[in-house]
Amino acid sequence: MNDTNTATNAESDTESHLSILRIYLKDASFEVPNAPKIFTEEWNPETNLELNTVITQIDKDIYDVVLNITVTTKQGETTGFLVEVQQAGIFSVTGFTEERRLYMLGAYCPNTLFPFAREAISDLVTKGGFPQLLLSPINFRALYQQNIDQIKAQIENSKAP
């Protein structure tokens, strides 16, 4: 899969490019620790979602972005299932300012990977004998901005006398 998003960088009049070089499933795990008993109970679970992103530079302007998603469902105190997916992509990011490059890697790339992770999770849950699980869309732009705001607040707090 090859997709290119081109934008003009106003500061340097050079073209900025983000290209998807590869999207791949790095790791997937599905566990049903209380099977088969869990299948005999009425299914009314509580679901917990955890996610984070790991960005690794693998070459000049080439980055590996891994979206880690863990979904845990519980029926009361009993774990119904636990699914973990590491959806990854290799991206070429060139011509952006440092701030814009960080945004592309921290918000745009995870947003690109999320539909693939969502599909993998849904498939694993269904194959595990549970009703289909469709994760709601996630606003990675807002999460990225929230993370930046927290970092700025920590810096300001560390400077306070």
C-alpha positions in Angstrom: 0.0 0.0 0.0 1.4 3.4 -1.0 -0.4 6.6 -0.1 1.1 10.1 -0.4 -0.1 13.2 1.3 1.6 16.3 -0.1 1.5 19.7 1.5 3.5 22.9 1.0 5.7 24.0 3.9 5.3 27.7 4.1 8.5 28.3 6.0 10.9 26.8 3.4 8.8 26.6 0.2 9.8 22.9 -0.1 7.3 20.1 -0.5 6.4 18.1 2.5 5.5 14.4 2.0 4.1 11.7 4.2 4.2 8.3 2.5 2.9 5.0 3.8 5.6 2.5 3.0 4.0 -0.5 4.7 1.2 -1.4 7.2 1.6 -4.6 9.1 0.3 -6.5 12.1 3.3 -6.7 14.4 1.7 -8.8 17.2 -1.7 -10.0 18.2 -2.9 -12.0 21.3 -6.3 -13.2 22.4 -7.0 -14.9 25.7 -10.2 -16.3 27.2 -8.9 -17.3 30.7 -12.3 -18.5 32.0 -13.5 -20.6 29.1 -15.7 -22.5 28.8 -17.5 -21.3 31.9 -17.7 -17.7 30.6 -19.8 -18.9 27.7 -22.5 -20.3 30.0 -23.2 -16.9 31.6 -25.4 -14.0 30.4 -23.1 -11.7 28.4 -23.2 -8.1 29.8 -19.6 -7.1 30.0 -17.7 -4.0 30.9 -14.9 -3.1 28.5 -11.7 -1.3 29.2 -9.5 0.1 26.4 -5.9 1.1 26.7 -3.8 2.4 23.9 -0.4 4.0 23.3 1.9 4.7 20.4 5.6 3.9 20.1 7.6 5.7 17.4 11.0 4.5 16.3 13.2 6.2 13.7 14.6 3.4 11.5 16.4 5.6 8.9 16.6 9.2 7.8 13.0 10.4 7.5 11.7 6.8 7.9 9.7 5.9 11.0 8.1 2.8 12.4 4.9 3.7 14.3 3.3 1.0 16.4 -0.2 1.5 17.8 -0.7 -0.7 20.9 -4.2 -1.5 21.8 -5.3 -3.7 24.8 -9.0 -4.5 25.3 -10.1 -6.2 28.5 -13.7 -7.2 29.0 -15.0 -8.3 32.4 -18.2 -9.9 33.4 -18.4 -8.7 37.0 -15.0 -9.7 38.5 -14.5 -12.4 35.9 -12.4 -11.7 32.8 -14.3 -12.5 29.6 -11.4 -11.9 27.2 -8.2 -10.0 26.8 -7.1 -8.9 23.3 -3.9 -7.1 22.5 -2.9 -5.9 19.1 0.2 -4.1 17.9 -0.7 -2.5 14.5 2.3 -0.9 12.9 3.3 1.1 9.9 6.4 2.3 8.3 6.1 5.9 7.2 8.4 8.3 5.2 8.0 11.8 6.6 10.0 14.5 4.8 10.0 18.3 4.5 8.0 19.1 7.6 9.0 21.4 10.4 9.9 19.6 13.6 6.6 20.5 15.3 4.5 19.3 12.2 6.6 16.1 11.9 5.9 15.3 15.5 2.2 15.9 14.9 2.2 13.7 11.8 3.9 10.8 13.7 1.9 11.3 16.9 -1.6 11.9 15.5 -1.9 11.3 11.8 0.0 8.0 11.7 -1.9 6.4 14.6 -5.1 7.6 13.0 -4.1 5.8 9.8 -3.3 2.6 11.7 -6.5 2.5 13.8 -8.9 1.1 11.3 -6.6 -1.9 10.7 -6.2 -2.5 14.5 -10.0 -2.2 14.9 -10.6 -4.8 12.3 -8.0 -7.2 13.8 -9.5 -6.8 17.2 -13.1 -7.4 15.9 -11.9 -10.5 14.0 -10.1 -12.0 17.0 -13.1 -11.4 19.4 -15.6 -12.9 16.9 -13.3 -15.9 16.3 -13.0 -16.3 20.0 -16.8 -17.0 20.3 -17.9 -13.6 21.5 -20.3 -11.0 19.9 -18.6 -8.7 17.5 -16.7 -5.8 19.2 -16.6 -2.6 17.2 -14.4 0.0 18.8 -15.6 3.6 18.5 -13.5 6.1 16.6 -10.7 7.7 18.5 -9.7 11.4 18.1 -5.9 11.0 17.9 -5.6 14.8 17.2 -7.2 15.5 20.6 -5.1 12.8 22.4 -1.9 14.2 20.8 -2.8 17.8 21.9 -3.7 16.5 25.4 -0.3 14.8 25.6 1.5 18.0 24.5 -0.4 20.1 27.0 0.5 17.7 29.8 4.2 17.8 28.8 4.1 21.6 28.8 2.4 21.7 32.2 5.1 19.4 33.6 7.8 21.6 32.3 6.2 24.7 33.8 5.7 22.9 37.1 9.3 21.9 37.2 10.4 25.5 36.7 8.2 26.8 39.5 10.2 27.8 42.7 
